[in-house]
Amino acid sequence: MALSSDPAAEFFLGKFSNLEQLFGQAQFGVSIMDCDLRYVYVNDRMASINALPPKEHLGKTVRGVDPAVAMVVEPLLNRTIHEDQSFVDLEIRISKPGEPQQRSWLICSYPLKESDGSVTRCGLVVQDITEQKIRQSLQAERLQVEAFLSNLSSAFINVSVSDVDRKIEKGLQKVVNFLGFERSSIWHFTPDRSSLRITHSYALPGVKQPPAELMNLIPVWIDMIMVGEIFRISDVEELPDRFWREKQYCRDQGGIKSIMFIPASVGGTIVGAITFVSYSIKKEWPDELTQRLRLLWEIFANALERKRADQKIQNALAEIRQLKDRLEAENVYLRDQIDVEYKHEEIIGKSVAVRNVLQQIQQVAPTDSTVLILGETGTGKELIARAIHNAGQRKARAMIKVNCAALPAALIEAELFGHEKGAYTGAVSSQIGRFEAANGSSIFLDEIGELPLELQSKLLRVIQEGQFERLGNPKPVKVDVRVIAATNVSLAQAVKEGKFRQDLYYRLNVFPIFVPPLRDRHEDIPLLVWAMVEEFSKVFGKTIERIPRRNMEVMERYSWPGNIRELRNLVERAMILSNGGTLVVDIQDGSAATANEPMTMEAAERNHIALVLEMTGWRIRGKGGAAEILDMKPTTLHSRIKKLGVSK
């Protein structure tokens, strides 16, 4: 029941008793004050708003009842009385000591006049709209959060795979700043699913970044994440004892107060979690916000999974391209070598020198040690290299051969180590080198002594570290290659002359094998000749039953400067020119002649040039080349080869 102590107010209320009854039941506060701003009437609602019984209002000033209210309404009431002015629907905010939440009032003030028109009182109508404002604020905040998360989610529609990481890092930053967190991180399970590994994270300046991996740091939380359970807590210190490691982790991280983990599932499998962390305040985790963040995290997780799947596809395609390039390279190199390889598969001979070589092959083949094969031109160094490769652990893949003397100096680096598109003039596409093609196999570097000095350091690095760079690309390429080198010159002498690196020489000379020249193994010549006759018989469709003893003795006495290559050429020519079952090989003045029939000068010149070219492995220029042996200019020799029709 509302009270009044003022006779005029009693008169007013008596005259308007129905109105007073209405005021008493109103959902808004009504009070009447005199000119000194003393309460002369309050209804029950006003008393409730002021948290003071009605009778304790009467005779007290507004300030006496509540100084905080007086600071806001006194100026307004004074203007109402002294200026005879009404104020309607003014929204005011009142901060009371001890109350964390400001109160919001919607007020109206009216001057109350006597019959003579003088203002002696004022009426104050108050509607407490605090709860309404809170609801509106929450609704507005909810709409803002929804709009924010919606906009953030829409950024991942059709996002390119290459942009996923940047978008997620930016998204985490926006989440932290907008929702008032101090750190947010994304974690993925390790392959064995024993721990979580960080992939993305954003923290406010000065906030400690989380560790790269959470192995054994938060075991209970990891177990919860693995079964898809969301975990959230506003005060970490309130965690039960079984979370003692988790509490210690939060302390070690600089004093985390509140934390939430949200797992993510892709294709029915939990792939990881996102965390939200607060250091400065205890953060509440309402269900609605949690669900919104869970949906956002699923969008992140699906984008990351799409990126991972794309990377898997790209890696598979890169591996296929690499294998394709390697196979193509191997095929090219094998086609290049097919005309110069020995057709018989076994090393033929019974001499002590050959048996020593075979024993060395058996010793070194099972290892991955570098081998240096020494010997004159035409002694079969490549055959020895193939025997080592085929008896070793890498025989499942083809051995790659490189003739260091046959490659132009300007292109040898690109041939050995590969190049990127545009690395030099004419490099219209990327191409792997021969070392990359030989990955997992063996590479045979013939004529290693001819390798340019500037490339020897790069070869040394490959042997020592198993890596190199393609031309035009600084990224190291790792390879697993066994190196077998061969030379017909003294590398030790080349080191003394400054033409060959000493450290590379020592790396190559781990297991040297010397291949004896044919003149030091005369007893093997009959075996070699008959093996070649058998081979050429199949090629030419001829049957040879005998070789004159005297002819064989001549071959055994001959010094064979071109070694086995020269012998092979002689036997092949003899097979071509033979008409019966007897093969006659004629050796005249150290040059090969195979027929009793007379030859023209042009034919003799053609045969001699062909012989020398075979002896040098068809190398024309340089020291020991065919031009030097024939005492001709390289250009002149090229012209004679073309004119005479000399070919491999």
CORMO-V617555 format. One record per run of one state. SS is the DSSP state (helix for helix, strand for strand, loop for the rest). FROM is the first residue (numbers start at 0). LEN is the number of residues. If there is no record, write none. Layout:
# CORMO-V617555
<<SS	FROM	LEN> <SS	FROM	LEN>>
This chain:
# CORMO-V617555
<<loop	0	2> <strand	2	2> <loop	4	2> <helix	6	9> <loop	15	1> <helix	16	9> <loop	25	3> <strand	28	6> <loop	34	3> <strand	37	5> <loop	42	1> <helix	43	7> <loop	50	3> <helix	53	3> <loop	56	4> <strand	60	1> <helix	61	4> <loop	65	1> <helix	66	16> <loop	82	4> <strand	86	8> <loop	94	8> <strand	102	11> <loop	113	5> <strand	118	10> <loop	128	1> <helix	129	25> <loop	154	6> <helix	160	19> <loop	179	3> <strand	182	7> <loop	189	6> <strand	195	8> <loop	203	9> <strand	212	1> <loop	213	5> <helix	218	8> <loop	226	4> <strand	230	3> <loop	233	2> <helix	235	3> <loop	238	2> <helix	240	12> <loop	252	5> <strand	257	9> <loop	266	2> <strand	268	10> <loop	278	8> <helix	286	51> <loop	337	14> <helix	351	14> <loop	365	5> <strand	370	4> <loop	374	6> <helix	380	10> <loop	390	9> <strand	399	4> <loop	403	8> <helix	411	6> <loop	417	1> <strand	418	1> <loop	419	11> <strand	430	1> <loop	431	2> <helix	433	4> <loop	437	4> <strand	441	5> <loop	446	1> <helix	447	3> <loop	450	2> <helix	452	13> <loop	465	1> <strand	466	3> <loop	469	1> <strand	470	1> <loop	471	4> <strand	475	3> <loop	478	3> <strand	481	6> <loop	487	3> <helix	490	6> <loop	496	5> <helix	501	7> <loop	508	2> <strand	510	4> <loop	514	3> <helix	517	3> <loop	520	1> <helix	521	19> <loop	540	5> <strand	545	2> <loop	547	1> <helix	548	9> <loop	557	5> <helix	562	15> <loop	577	4> <strand	581	2> <loop	583	2> <strand	585	3> <loop	588	2> <strand	590	3> <loop	593	7> <helix	600	15> <loop	615	10> <helix	625	4> <loop	629	4> <helix	633	11> <loop	644	4>>
